[in-house]
């Protein structure tokens, strides 16, 4: 992920998650880390009511978006949906 630099988790809590086309998918609720390595694995997202949840892995009322799908973090967290959908 080039150009993202350092971002503190407190500064992205509650940010909107959008796809490359600018459609809002939901709001960041939390992040899931791999305990042994500290690697950020998934974003735990409170989905918008209109979001087709069937495309994503779910965790209760939330959807999981792989951190590998994040392409930018600024005012929004931008993801590449083609890398975020379950297979």
C-alpha positions in Angstrom: 0.0 0.0 0.0 2.0 2.9 -1.2 1.6 6.4 0.1 -0.5 5.7 3.2 2.3 6.3 5.7 1.5 6.0 9.4 -2.1 6.2 10.6 -3.2 6.0 14.2 -6.2 3.7 14.8 -8.0 6.4 16.9 -7.9 8.8 13.9 -9.7 6.3 11.6 -12.3 5.0 14.1 -15.8 5.8 12.8 -14.6 6.7 9.3 -16.8 5.8 6.3 -15.8 2.9 4.1 -16.3 3.7 0.4 -15.5 1.8 -2.8 -13.5 3.2 -5.6 -16.6 4.6 -7.2 -17.4 6.6 -4.0 -20.4 4.5 -2.9 -20.5 4.4 0.9 -20.5 0.8 2.2 -20.5 1.5 5.9 -18.6 2.8 8.9 -15.5 1.4 10.5 -16.4 -0.2 13.9 -13.1 -1.9 14.7 -10.1 -3.7 13.3 -9.0 -7.3 13.6 -5.3 -8.1 14.1 -3.4 -11.4 14.0 -2.1 -11.8 17.6 1.2 -13.5 16.8 2.3 -11.2 14.0 0.4 -8.0 14.7 -0.7 -8.0 11.1 -4.0 -6.1 10.4 -6.3 -8.7 8.9 -9.8 -7.3 8.6 -11.9 -4.2 9.1 -15.0 -4.8 11.1 -17.6 -2.6 9.3 -21.1 -1.5 10.4 -22.7 -1.8 6.9 -25.2 0.7 5.4 -28.7 -0.6 5.2 -28.5 -0.7 1.4 -25.3 -2.8 1.3 -25.7 -6.3 -0.2 -24.3 -8.2 2.8 -24.3 -11.5 0.8 -21.2 -10.3 -1.0 -19.1 -10.1 2.1 -18.1 -12.3 5.0 -20.2 -11.5 8.1 -19.6 -11.3 11.8 -23.0 -10.9 13.5 -24.4 -7.5 12.5 -21.1 -6.5 10.9 -19.3 -7.3 7.7 -15.6 -8.1 7.4 -13.5 -6.3 4.8 -10.0 -7.6 4.3 -7.3 -5.0 5.0 -5.6 -6.1 1.8 -8.5 -4.4 -0.1 -7.7 -1.0 1.3 -6.3 1.4 -1.3 -6.3 4.7 0.6 -7.0 6.2 4.0 -7.8 9.9 4.1 -11.2 11.5 4.8 -12.6 8.0 4.0 -11.2 4.5 3.9 -11.3 3.5 0.2 -11.4 -0.1 -0.7 -11.2 -2.1 -3.9 -14.4 -4.2 -3.7 -13.1 -6.8 -6.1 -10.5 -7.7 -3.4 -13.1 -7.5 -0.5 -15.9 -9.8 -1.6 -16.0 -13.4 -0.4 -15.2 -16.0 -2.9 
